[in-house]
């Protein structure tokens, strides 16, 4: 027997909401409407959710059997409280949010009004394009909810093509911090490396880095810190010194007159790597002193 089809209202047609709405629509659910504020969200809704009306929140609440709340984390609590305060949310309505930070406690005002509440977070970076739809296949998705409603969350994950992982309410902040630290800070690290190589005249820094980074990522996913290589792991203090001098010079001549931050990032991550290195104590201390030394200021 097929799962029942729902009328779903998407509140937040950003990168996540529009893509998940499109995926659920492809599974036969009806989209009652979408709430989009910015021009970018409206354009995204037009591209991914063609024919779906753009409505305000009260209209979506009244029309929908399920609400998909895909808004920034800090807006989620006020949104849930605001919907509950209107008195429009009918008992038995399903409310699902996509925040990695929160479980269902943030939706408590709606639960108190009789809604079934769930948290569903795909562990994926969204581009807000149709390319994301295929990336949902096999994607881990953390679900949180009461034992009564977890099977509903699991069914939604199956429809989206993902792999459900049940996560406790109190574990969500650390879970989300882990993903944000890995994905967002990786982007910063790669951007810094691209900028440095570009300053050397390398025409396509991304292509130059790709073989190295793909190998490093694959090995780190398989073996963790055992995949670490480089001067810190070898205890090569001279090379670390040369790196710091070059990066301090790079940051001092940053474009736009604002000092760069690549050397600071190098120092912080190299210290973390040092903590995972098996080195003689004297070598370890020498490198730690190098990394802890304050970089030169612009007035020096």
C-alpha positions, 0 to 999 in steps of 0.5 A: 500500500502506498503512503498517503499523499499530503498537501504540503506547504513550504515555508522558506523557498531557499536552497533547502526548502525548494529542493525538498519541496520539489523532491516530495512533489516528484513522489506524488505529494501536492504542494499547496504553496510556498512562502518566499520573501527574497527575489532569489527565493522567488526565482528559485521557487519559479525554477524548482516549483513551477506552478506552485502559488506563492502565499503568505504563512497564514494561507499555507497553514490553513491549506496544508496537511503538512508544513515544511519549515525550511528557514534559518535556525534563529527564525525557527522558534519565533516562526513556530510560536507565531503560527501557534499563536494564530490558532490556525494550525489544526490538530493532527497537522504534520510540521517538519523542520529542516534545521540541523541544530534543533530537534522537536523542542523548538516546535513545542508551541505547535505540538501543544496545539495538536500538531505532530512535529518532526526534525529532518536534516539532510547532511548535504550542502545545497546549491538550490538547483536541480543538481541537488535532487540526485544528491539526495539519493543515499544522503544521510538524514538525521531525524528526531521526534517522538517514538510515535512519529519517527516512522513518519519521518523515516517514510519521508526520508525514504521518499526523498531517497535518503538514509534515516539516522535517528538522533536524540534531541540533546545530540543535535547541537554537536551533530550540527557543529560537526557538519558545519565545522567539516563543510564550511571550514573546508570551504574557507581552507580551500578558498585560502589555498586558491587565493594563494596559488592565484597570487602566484599566477596559477590560472586555475587554482581549483584544478591544480588543487583537485588531485591533492584535495580529492586524495586527502579527503578520501584518505581522511574519510577512511583513516582519520588522522592517520592520513595526515602528512606534511612538515608538522607530522615529520617534525620539520620545523624549518619548513614550518618556519618558511611556510609561516614567513610566506603566509605572513607576507601573503596576508600583509599584502592582501588585496583591498588593504585588509590583512589576510587571515591565511597564516592565522588559519595555518597556525590554528590547524597546524597546532591541531595537527601537532596534537595528533603527531607522534614526535619527540617532545623537544621537536614538538615544543619547537614547532609549538613555539613557532606556531604560537608566535604572534604574526607581525602586525601591519605597523611592524 
